[in-house]
Amino acid sequence: GVQWQQHVGVMLPNGADFVRAWMGLGVMGAIPVLLNTELEGSFFRHQLICSDVEILLISSDQVDALMAVASDVPNLRTVVVMGRADTPHDQFDTVVDWENWRNQAPYDGEQPGPRDIGCIVFTSGTTGPAKAVLMPHAHCFGFGVGFVKAMEVTESDRHYIPLPLFHTAGLFIQ
């Protein structure tokens, strides 16, 4: 049920499922909102509301943090939970188990262009509430290409990524 340019929160740990979700949402023209997996309380609430998240892909480890702020986030309608299916349903229209989400038919509709928003990332918030940064697909692509060229990366290289994938340095540069 994800729609074109719909804001979909991605609050998943580093791993293949994060990459699958991020790339899949990007291909179908949705806007992944990349959320720090350590968010809770007012910081979490602020980012969900500020970015207008309607669907949230979340690890079961973060469900308690979500439930603490869910009543304050009226636009959040659907939650897809990785690792736990007993998320309370009374706060949301739909709660989907991660495995069911992953087994949906492949998307075959319109794909976004370079100027379309590829994702939303947040600043660190060191001088106040974190700010949402809209990143077009071309900007995201440019980060990766720039790194590959600068580091002379080849297909035979292997790269360890220690940074979180919700962060631009982890996702686009590493």
C-alpha positions as CSV (number, residue, x, y, z in Angstrom):
1,G,0.0,0.0,0.0
2,V,3.0,2.4,-0.2
3,Q,2.3,5.3,-2.5
4,W,4.4,7.5,-4.7
5,Q,6.3,10.1,-2.6
6,Q,4.8,8.8,0.7
7,H,7.1,9.2,3.7
8,V,8.1,5.8,5.1
9,G,10.2,5.7,8.2
10,V,13.0,3.2,8.2
11,M,14.2,2.4,11.7
12,L,16.1,-0.8,11.2
13,P,19.5,-2.0,12.3
14,N,22.4,-2.2,9.9
15,G,22.0,-5.2,7.6
16,A,20.6,-6.5,4.4
17,D,17.0,-5.8,5.4
18,F,17.8,-2.1,5.9
19,V,19.3,-2.0,2.4
20,R,16.4,-3.9,0.8
21,A,13.9,-1.6,2.4
22,W,15.8,1.6,1.5
23,M,16.4,0.5,-2.1
24,G,12.9,-0.9,-2.6
25,L,11.2,2.3,-1.3
26,G,13.5,4.4,-3.5
27,V,12.8,2.4,-6.6
28,M,9.0,2.8,-6.2
29,G,9.2,6.5,-5.6
30,A,8.4,6.5,-1.9
31,I,10.6,8.7,0.4
32,P,12.5,6.7,3.0
33,V,12.9,8.7,6.2
34,L,16.1,7.3,7.8
35,L,15.7,7.2,11.6
36,N,18.4,6.7,14.2
37,T,17.7,3.3,15.9
38,E,18.5,4.9,19.3
39,L,15.7,7.5,19.1
40,E,13.2,7.7,21.9
41,G,10.9,10.2,23.7
42,S,10.7,13.8,22.4
43,F,13.5,13.3,19.9
44,F,11.7,10.3,18.3
45,R,8.3,12.1,18.3
46,H,9.9,15.2,16.7
47,Q,11.4,13.3,13.8
48,L,8.2,11.3,13.1
49,I,6.0,14.4,13.1
50,C,8.5,16.7,11.3
51,S,9.0,14.2,8.5
52,D,5.3,13.3,8.2
53,V,5.9,9.6,8.5
54,E,2.7,7.6,7.6
55,I,4.3,4.1,7.5
56,L,7.1,2.9,9.7
57,L,9.4,0.0,9.2
58,I,10.8,-0.8,12.7
59,S,12.8,-3.4,14.5
60,S,11.0,-5.1,17.4
61,D,13.8,-3.6,19.6
62,Q,12.3,-0.2,19.1
63,V,8.6,-1.0,19.5
64,D,8.5,0.1,23.2
65,A,10.0,3.5,22.2
66,L,7.4,3.8,19.5
67,M,4.5,3.0,21.8
68,A,5.7,5.7,24.2
69,V,5.1,8.4,21.5
70,A,2.5,6.8,19.1
71,S,-0.5,8.6,20.5
72,D,1.3,11.9,19.6
73,V,1.9,11.0,16.0
74,P,-1.5,11.2,14.3
75,N,-0.3,10.6,10.7
76,L,1.4,7.3,11.5
77,R,-1.1,4.7,10.3
78,T,0.9,1.6,9.4
79,V,3.7,-0.1,11.3
80,V,5.8,-3.0,9.8
81,V,7.6,-4.8,12.6
82,M,10.7,-6.9,12.1
83,G,11.1,-9.6,14.7
84,R,7.8,-9.3,16.7
85,A,4.2,-9.7,15.7
86,D,2.6,-8.7,19.0
87,T,2.7,-4.9,18.5
88,P,-0.5,-3.3,19.9
89,H,-3.0,-2.6,17.1
90,D,-5.1,0.0,18.8
91,Q,-2.8,2.9,17.9
92,F,-2.5,2.1,14.2
93,D,-4.8,1.2,11.3
94,T,-2.4,-1.7,10.3
95,V,0.4,-3.6,11.9
96,V,2.2,-5.9,9.5
97,D,4.7,-8.6,10.3
98,W,8.1,-8.0,8.6
99,E,8.0,-11.4,6.8
100,N,4.7,-10.7,5.2
101,W,5.9,-7.3,4.0
102,R,9.0,-8.9,2.4
103,N,7.0,-11.4,0.5
104,Q,4.9,-8.9,-1.5
105,A,4.9,-8.9,-5.3
106,P,7.7,-6.9,-6.9
107,Y,7.0,-3.3,-7.8
108,D,6.6,-2.6,-11.5
109,G,5.3,1.0,-11.6
110,E,6.8,4.4,-12.3
111,Q,10.3,5.0,-11.0
112,P,11.7,8.3,-9.7
113,G,14.0,10.6,-11.6
114,P,17.2,12.3,-10.4
115,R,15.4,15.4,-9.0
116,D,12.8,13.4,-7.0
117,I,13.5,13.1,-3.3
118,G,15.4,9.9,-2.6
119,C,15.3,10.1,1.2
120,I,15.1,12.3,4.2
121,V,18.0,12.2,6.7
122,F,18.3,14.2,9.9
123,T,21.0,16.4,11.2
124,S,22.6,15.5,14.5
125,G,20.5,18.1,16.4
126,T,23.4,19.5,18.3
127,T,22.1,23.1,18.1
128,G,18.4,22.3,18.7
129,P,15.9,19.8,17.3
130,A,17.3,17.8,14.4
131,K,16.5,19.2,11.0
132,A,15.1,17.1,8.2
133,V,17.3,17.2,5.0
134,L,15.6,16.3,1.7
135,M,18.1,14.5,-0.5
136,P,17.3,14.0,-4.2
137,H,18.2,10.8,-5.9
138,A,21.0,12.5,-7.8
139,H,22.6,13.8,-4.6
140,C,22.5,10.3,-3.1
141,F,24.0,8.8,-6.2
142,G,26.7,11.5,-6.3
143,F,27.8,10.7,-2.8
144,G,28.5,7.1,-3.8
145,V,30.1,7.8,-7.1
146,G,32.3,10.4,-5.5
147,F,33.5,7.9,-2.9
148,V,34.1,5.2,-5.5
149,K,36.2,7.6,-7.7
150,A,38.1,9.1,-4.8
151,M,39.0,5.8,-3.2
152,E,39.5,4.0,-6.6
153,V,37.1,1.2,-5.5
154,T,36.8,-1.8,-7.8
155,E,34.3,-4.7,-7.8
156,S,36.9,-6.9,-6.2
157,D,37.2,-4.6,-3.1
158,R,35.4,-5.4,0.2
159,H,34.4,-2.6,2.5
160,Y,33.6,-2.8,6.2
161,I,30.9,-0.4,7.2
162,P,31.0,0.4,10.9
163,L,28.7,3.5,10.8
164,P,24.9,3.2,11.0
165,L,23.1,3.1,7.7
166,F,20.7,5.9,8.8
167,H,23.6,8.3,8.6
168,T,24.8,9.7,5.3
169,A,28.4,8.7,5.9
170,G,27.4,5.1,6.6
171,L,24.9,4.8,3.8
172,F,26.3,6.9,0.9
173,I,30.0,7.1,1.5
174,Q,30.9,3.8,3.1
